[in-house]
């Protein structure tokens, strides 16, 4: 990690094992959120890896911004799953 950049939140596995996901009906968000979280985490990782592969400063900034915004979405998913924010209670 480069200095001055906030670290990513702890990333959860891409998805729950099928047996765990199946304990929730398809209409329950918990059936779907692990997969979406995994997709977001993959995109964060990919954007951060690509920062070091390009030399264009604008592209580097775009990729860093992408990773930061997606980290924010991962935090929102975490808060929703934990019901840790008033909006999710």
ABEGO torsion letter per residue (X at the ends): XBBGBBBBBBBBBABBBAAAAAABBAABAAAAAAAAAAAAAAAAAAAAAAAAABABAAAAAAAAAAAAAAAAAAAAAAAAAAGABAAAX
